[in-house]
Amino acid sequence: MNTEASFCPPDRRIYVLVAAILASSMGFIDGSVISIATPAIRDNLGASLAEAQWVSNAYLLMLASVLLLGGAVGDRFGIRNVFAGGIVLFVVASMASAIAPSAGWLIAARAVQGLGAAFMVPSSLAIIARAYPKAERGAAIGIWSSASSFFTIAGPVIGGLLLTGLGDWSWRLIFAINLPLGGVALALLFLKVPADQPDPDRRLDWGGAVFGTASLLLLALALTGEDTAPTTRLLLGAGGIVLAGVFLWWESRTKMPMLPLGLFRDRAFSGAQGLTFALYFSLAAITFYLPMTLISGWGVTPAEVSVVLLPLGILLTVLSPFSGRFADRLGPGPMIAAGATLVALAFLLLGLLIGTHNLWFVVLPLMIVFGIGMSLVVSPLSTAVMTSVADRDTGTASGVNNAVARVAGLFAVATMGGLGALVFAASLGGQPGDLSFGMPPTGAPDAALETARIAATDHAFAAIAYVTAALSLLSGIIAWTTLERRSPRPAGT
């Protein structure tokens, strides 16, 4: 018998795969559609810009800070048990989100949802790896990956159609759909999949999780909300930096750290994390604030926005395998540098041309350029991360890279919202009154004031686009200078 898959008989493996796909789809749908739903959430709940940021950041905060611990918890208590626990927590928090009567309620529910995802996300792939022997594992993960790509693409389209057809209240259905998906996944796990063997000797880095979460929370609070007093923000930021230092000290001393600092001694690994932070910061900022600008600023429907964003998912799905093969020939450095440069160009042109208000001949083509650029990055970046560490550390390295991308998204939504609000207010002469960046006016606005509001929204998004363009270009420079570059092999060799 193959001991690699001894916990799951061959006739039960399909149930593991389906459960993993259903559970992962919940996270992918919520993650890809939340940016389109944000304007509706703000309007339906009367949420401020800072509250809208925290609807996203509460989820990212818990996911990013606990993600590295999530995989170890699965080893300690059994992957099936932890996977199921993560699904339950995610579904319960999703239902709480769906019935949220206020922004504060929704933010709290999203934090719990992120905690559930931190245990669910790493377990979804781990349980496939445990259930399938190596000879069959690649095909199973390929099916999981294809299904994940489909749900990532379909999420914004379905969400956009719901919001356009049913109105602002229908953002609640985006969370409610997790109940049947999670219910079926749990039924498959408990009725068809036997429990795997836990490892009671596995130690967990709870201290790292606590210090990391507290540090990220204080830093995010310091960066979010333009109405917070400067002294308060300074104190919060200082506290976050101090706790970040405590976190690094703890990770250097504990026997089984969730973040092994020794990995960063490798130049390629450190470079990969640096470019991941810069590029995924840019990705998160644009995908969060562009829909807000289009829907609340221009009056574009959510369905139209979902169509405009569709090429990103399609191109990533179609082109990523080819970029992976080219990375094998040329090395990941040139591929990522080229892709990041294309992304920077797309963001720069978005900033320059946002005032044209041309959805189909400006924004859509630039989203295509953006998608091509990202498709040149994703697969080579995974290759760069995996090849920069020893085989025994590949799982940890992948988790670190995933966590860095989530932290980048957390800081992107926090900082760029502040920048957008600052530019928006300055464009209105520093007296925005009841107007807010990314929020449509209430009632029938004065024509001149409405023109000024739309122009201020464009200026605010342009500022975000310029920052992200610079960071994307920086990520390309990091890739070129730190990652492997190979000379192309002559044909026939």
Secondary structure as UniProt FT lines:
FT   HELIX           3..5
FT   TURN            6..7
FT   HELIX           10..12
FT   HELIX           13..45
FT   HELIX           49..77
FT   HELIX           79..98
FT   HELIX           103..131
FT   HELIX           134..166
FT   HELIX           168..170
FT   HELIX           171..176
FT   HELIX           178..192
FT   TURN            200..201
FT   HELIX           206..223
FT   TURN            226..227
FT   HELIX           230..253
FT   HELIX           261..265
FT   HELIX           267..292
FT   HELIX           293..298
FT   HELIX           302..330
FT   HELIX           332..353
FT   HELIX           354..356
FT   HELIX           359..363
FT   HELIX           364..375
FT   TURN            376..377
FT   HELIX           378..387
FT   HELIX           391..393
FT   HELIX           394..427
FT   TURN            428..430
FT   TURN            433..434
FT   TURN            437..438
FT   HELIX           447..482
FT   TURN            491..492
//
